[in-house]
Amino acid sequence: MTRRTAEHPVFAQRLAQARERAGLSQKQLGVLAGLDPAVASPRINQYERGKHEPQLKTAKQLAKVLGIPAAFLYTEDELLAQLLLQWGELTVRQKKDLLKSIETSAPKREPRKGR
């Protein structure tokens, strides 16, 4: 996987990470996401370099093609990013079981006053 640095925005880093994980070229990703083939590769390249960031609708389409939750493309938290990648692999039943497990093991929070 290509090494990304802090100079790239989180979206750029996550997009490149997900694309490489999926084994797609920049052009393939762009075309599958509905971009014009003539601009698909340069557009994805600009997104991955952090020169431009797509509109949310396009980001959602890229995530769909990559088989990941769109939230993955925006999270700065590395552990959450890994969880989101795994989340996409789970069945609905597994997701519900995981949530239930987290709810029962997480410390109870006191309700906020004034709400």
C-alpha positions as CSV (number, residue, x, y, z in Angstrom):
1,M,0.0,0.0,0.0
2,T,1.2,3.5,-0.8
3,R,2.4,5.4,2.2
4,R,0.4,8.6,2.9
5,T,1.6,11.5,5.0
6,A,-0.1,14.0,7.2
7,E,0.1,16.6,4.4
8,H,-2.7,14.8,2.7
9,P,-6.2,15.4,4.1
10,V,-7.9,12.5,5.7
11,F,-10.3,12.0,2.8
12,A,-7.4,11.7,0.4
13,Q,-5.6,9.2,2.6
14,R,-8.7,7.1,3.2
15,L,-9.8,7.0,-0.5
16,A,-6.3,5.8,-1.6
17,Q,-6.3,3.2,1.2
18,A,-9.7,1.9,0.2
19,R,-9.0,1.9,-3.5
20,E,-5.7,0.0,-3.1
21,R,-7.4,-2.4,-0.7
22,A,-10.1,-3.1,-3.4
23,G,-7.3,-3.6,-6.0
24,L,-8.7,-0.9,-8.4
25,S,-6.8,1.6,-10.5
26,Q,-7.8,5.2,-10.2
27,K,-9.4,5.0,-13.6
28,Q,-11.3,1.9,-12.7
29,L,-12.7,3.4,-9.6
30,G,-13.7,6.6,-11.3
31,V,-15.5,4.7,-14.1
32,L,-17.3,2.4,-11.8
33,A,-18.4,5.4,-9.7
34,G,-20.0,6.9,-12.8
35,L,-17.3,9.4,-13.8
36,D,-16.7,10.1,-17.5
37,P,-13.9,7.7,-18.6
38,A,-12.0,10.7,-20.1
39,V,-11.7,12.3,-16.6
40,A,-12.0,9.4,-14.3
41,S,-8.3,8.8,-13.6
42,P,-7.3,12.5,-13.2
43,R,-10.3,13.2,-11.0
44,I,-9.5,10.3,-8.6
45,N,-5.9,11.4,-8.6
46,Q,-6.9,14.9,-7.5
47,Y,-9.0,13.5,-4.8
48,E,-6.2,11.3,-3.5
49,R,-3.7,14.1,-3.6
50,G,-6.1,16.3,-1.6
51,K,-6.3,18.9,-4.4
52,H,-10.1,18.6,-4.5
53,E,-12.7,16.8,-2.4
54,P,-15.8,15.4,-4.0
55,Q,-19.3,16.4,-3.1
56,L,-21.0,14.1,-0.6
57,K,-23.1,12.4,-3.4
58,T,-19.9,11.4,-5.2
59,A,-18.1,10.3,-2.1
60,K,-21.1,8.0,-1.3
61,Q,-20.9,6.6,-4.8
62,L,-17.1,6.0,-4.4
63,A,-17.7,4.3,-1.1
64,K,-20.4,2.1,-2.6
65,V,-18.1,1.0,-5.4
66,L,-15.3,0.3,-2.8
67,G,-17.7,-1.7,-0.6
68,I,-17.1,0.5,2.5
69,P,-19.2,2.8,4.6
70,A,-18.8,6.4,3.5
71,A,-17.9,7.4,7.1
72,F,-14.6,5.5,6.6
73,L,-13.5,8.2,4.1
74,Y,-13.9,11.0,6.7
75,T,-12.7,9.5,10.0
76,E,-9.4,10.6,11.5
77,D,-9.6,7.9,14.2
78,E,-7.5,4.9,13.0
79,L,-9.3,2.4,15.2
80,L,-12.7,3.6,14.0
81,A,-11.5,3.4,10.5
82,Q,-10.5,-0.2,11.0
83,L,-13.9,-0.9,12.6
84,L,-15.7,0.7,9.7
85,L,-13.9,-1.6,7.3
86,Q,-14.9,-4.6,9.3
87,W,-18.5,-3.3,9.7
88,G,-19.0,-3.5,5.9
89,E,-18.2,-7.2,6.0
90,L,-20.7,-8.1,8.7
91,T,-24.3,-9.4,8.3
92,V,-27.1,-7.4,9.9
93,R,-27.4,-10.1,12.6
94,Q,-23.6,-9.7,13.4
95,K,-24.0,-5.9,13.5
96,K,-26.8,-6.2,15.9
97,D,-24.9,-8.7,18.1
98,L,-21.8,-6.5,18.1
99,L,-23.8,-3.4,19.1
100,K,-25.5,-5.3,21.9
101,S,-22.2,-6.6,23.1
102,I,-20.8,-3.0,23.1
103,E,-23.8,-1.7,24.9
104,T,-23.6,-4.3,27.7
105,S,-19.8,-3.9,28.2
106,A,-19.6,-0.1,27.9
107,P,-19.7,1.8,31.2
108,K,-23.0,3.5,31.8
109,R,-23.0,7.2,31.3
110,E,-24.9,9.6,33.5
111,P,-27.7,11.5,31.7
112,R,-26.8,15.1,30.9
113,K,-28.6,17.7,32.9
114,G,-30.5,20.5,31.2
115,R,-31.7,18.5,28.2
